[in-house]
Amino acid sequence: MRLSEWRASAPTRDAMTLKVLAVIEPVLAAMGADPDPYCWVAWGDDPSIRYSILVPIAPGLVTCVVRVSVPGEGPRASAKLVRWSRVQLGELAVETQAGHRLVTFQVEQHVLRGGDAVADRIGGFALALFAAVDGRPMPDLASARSRRGKVASRASARGRARAKAGGSRAKSTPAAASAAAPSESDGNVQQPRTRSA
């Protein structure tokens, strides 16, 4: 997600106001990030006080720590650029149950965890970081997101079609069985012979 999308989905209203963005954007720009970069926001325990923004760029991973309100000063942001050769990544773990997905991934000291749609975003972000650390070109997070959306919609459409076909098959089975069973009015059914006394 882009930084503007994270702002729209902030857990608290004060976490990413225009006043807070006014200190975040110059810091990210000084590190070489785009004006509205693709990033991951680790909200932490109390996003109304402090959170971190992880921005992958060509030279490395920018980690921006945001203090929403410093007494007597207002918002504050500080950032550092960690070269890809020094970025610490954990394992990407996926768990599924009853059609739901849970993904866990650790980057630096941040643990990213989420289910379903969030899990897809974490997976895409993790694969981009793995590629950068390995020296491969980072995949475009925007196109990867749209591809995952198309794949998920196709998969759900297939699931709905299977369920519908299964339901119609179940509905048609008793009718088909009764149609296949011979009836007394059918000319092919032989009537039992009666013995004449």
KABEL-V880923 format. One line per field, one symbol per residue. phi: phi as a letter, one per 30 degrees, with the letter a starting at -180 (. if undefined). burial: + if it has 24 or more other C-alpha atoms within 12 Angstrom, else -. A space follows every 10 residues. Layout:
phi: ???
burial: ???
This chain:
phi: .dedddddcd dbdddbdddd ddcddddddd djddebddab ccdidbddca abccbdbedl cdcccccdbc eibjdbbbbb ccdedcdccc dccbbbahic cbcbacbhcc ccbachdddd ddddddddde ddddicdddd dddddddddd dddddddddd dddddddddd dddddddddd ddcddddddd dddcddd
burial: +++--++--- ---++++--+ +-+++-++-- +-+---++++ ++++--++++ ++++++++++ ++++++++-- ----++++++ ++-+--+-+- -+-------- -+++++++-+ ++++-+-+++ ++++++++++ -++----++- +---+----- ---------- ---------- ---------- ---------- -------
